[in-house]
């Protein structure tokens, strides 16, 4: 059977895909342990799906999960810039969930693409620019520990935004090189970052949905806690949320 010819442009795309596939296989072999840990920690989202199943906004959990797995895939392909972009999306969707789980009417509007806060001339629920993290924190808890946790969220968000805005250190290419290659330091940096993001997502949801967290089964609760780093656990404990 004669294979149909493809254009030179399509051939370039196929070659890029070949390189990315080779990168993915290499990354999964070299960083097997790190990827397994991250995938295991991501399973905690199933616990939140169980706990929040009565809420319409719980459908955002699936979106967060896909964001995290997209980040894993991109990093494996050595597309570290896009891996960070997917992580920022995961964090944004977690902030959306933290707000909408207690604002079902607004969630219905948001789902339909309605920017209700513009029509009613009230402030966006997250505030303006990075101030929305402070707004979110004050809306969930008035403690100093809550403010520190929100500072952590803001810091991670700003760091991930460097990839969105193409900071020089986050560029995908180097010199005249078009196809990305596996970079051990960048993978390790991403690995630490995604574990912090998974931790802060869970800490945020515990802050926003503490009753639902306390009502979880012991095994689900333990799985959620296993994904939270010590620093974030300390903040939650000081707020009597664990």
N, C-alpha and C positions, 0 to 999 in steps of 0.2 A: 504494500500500500504506500503510495507516494504521499509524503507529508506536505501539507500546504505551506508555501513560503510565507514568512512574516516580514514585515517592514523592518528597516534598520532601527527605527524608533522603538518598535515593539521588542526588537532584539535587545536593545539597551535596557529596557524594563525587565526583560527575562533574566539578563545577566545580573542586574542589581538584586533581583529576587533570589538568584542562586547564591550570591555572596551572603545575603541576609540569612538564608537557610543554613549555610555553613557556619555562620556566626552563632546562630541559635543552638545548633548541635554542639558546637564547641563550648558555649557558655553553660549549657545544661550538664555537660560532663565535668567541666572545671569547677563549677560553682554548685554542684549537686546539693551539698548540705545547706547552703544559704537559701537556695530556691525552695527546698523542702520545708525549711523553717518558716519562710514567708507564706507559703501556701497553707501550712498548718495554722498559722496565726490568722489568716484570712477566713478560715472556717468559722470564726467567732461571729461573723455576720449572720450565719444561720440562726444563732441564738437570739439575735435581735429581731430577725424575721419572725421567729416564734413568739417573742415577747410582744411585738407590735402588730401582730396580724389583724387586730381589730381596727387598725387605723389605715385610712386610704393612703396616707403619705408613706406607709411602709414599703410601697412599691419602689421607692427610691433606694432601698437596700440592694436590690438587684443591680441597679445602676452603679452603685458604689463598688459592688463585687466585680462587675465587668471592668470598671476603671482600674481596679487593682490588678486584675489579671492582664489587662492590656499593658499596664506598666511593666509587669513581669516579662511579657512577650517582647515588648520594645527593648527592654534592657538586654534580654538574651540575644536579640538581633544586633546589639551594639548601637541601637538608636536611643542613646541616653537622654538626649534633649526631649524626645517625645515621651520617654518613660516618665520624666518629670511632669510633662504637660498632663499626662493621664493621672498622675498623683494629685495635681492641683484640682482636677475635676472631681476626684474622689473626695477631697477635702471640702470642696464647694457643695457637693451633694450631701455630705454629712451635716454641714451647716444648714442647708435647706431642710433636711429631715429634723434637726434639732428645733428649728423654728416651727415648721408646719405640723409636727406631731401634736402641738398644742393650739394650732390655728387651722382647723379643718376647712373653714369657709374660705380663708385666704388661699389654701392649697387648691381648692376647686377653681378659684380664679386664676391662679398661677398656671395650673395645668392647661387652661384654655389660652394661655399667653396674654392674659389681661394684666396690665400693670396698674392695679387698682390704686396704689399709693400715689401715682401721678394724677389720676383723675380726682382724688379726694384731697389733693394738696397736703398730704401728710408725709412724714419722713419714711423713706424705705425702711422696712423692718430691720435691715442690717446697718442703717445709717449711711453716711457718705464716705467713700474711699475706705481706708483701713479702719476708720472709727467704728465700722459695723461690728468689729470683734469686741470692742468695749461695750457696745450697745447689747450685743448678744450676752456677754458675761453678766452685765448688770440686770438683764432680764431673767437670768436663770438663778443667780445667787448674788448676794451683796457682800460676800466675804472677800478678804484679801487674797485667800487661796484661789478663789474663782478668778480674780483679776490676773493672778500669775498664770493660771492655766490658759486664759484667753490670750495672754501675752505670748505663750508658747505657740498657740494656734496662729496668731498673727505673724510670728517670726517664721514659722514653717511656710506659711502662705507666701510671704514676701520672697523667701528663698526659692520656692518653686516658680514664682513669677519671673525669675531671671531667665528661665528657659522660654517662657511665653514671649518675653520681650527681646529674646536673642542677645543675652549678655555674651560678651566675647569669650568667656570661659565655658560657655554652654553651647558653642557652635557645634554642628554635627560633622562638619568636614574639616580637613586639615591640609593646608597648602593647596595643591592641585588635585588632591585625592578625592575622588567622587564617592567610592564605596567605603562605608564605615568599617572599622575593624575593632575587634574586641580589645578593650582597654581595662586591665585589671584594676587600676586605681579608680577609674570612673565607675566600674561595676560595684566595687566595694563601697564607694561613696553612696551610690544609689541604694545599695542593700541596707546600709545604716539608715538612710533617709526614709525608705518605705516602712521599715520597722517602727520608726518614730511616728510616721503618719498613721499607721494602723493603731498604734498606742493612743495617739491623741484623738483619733476618731472614736475609740471606745470610751476614753475618758470624757469626751464631749457628750456622748450619748448617755453615759451614767449621770452626768450633770443634768441633762435635759429630761431624762426619763428614769429618774431614780426609783420611783415606785415599781415600774415595770421590771427594772433590774433586780430589785429585791424579791420580786415574785417569781423570778426565774428558778428553774430546777437547779440543784446543787451542781450538777455536771455542766450545765450551760454557764452558770455563774463562774465556775472555775476556768472554763475555756476562755471566757471574756477576760478574766483577770490575768490569765497566762500571756495575753497579748499586750498587756500594759507594762511599760517600763517602770522601774522603781521610782523615778522622779515624779511621774504622774500619779502613781499610787499614793505617794506621800501627800500630794496636794488633795486628793480625794479623801484620804483618811482624815486630814485636818478639817475637812468640811463635814465629817461624819457621814460620808456617802458610801463607805464600804463596811 
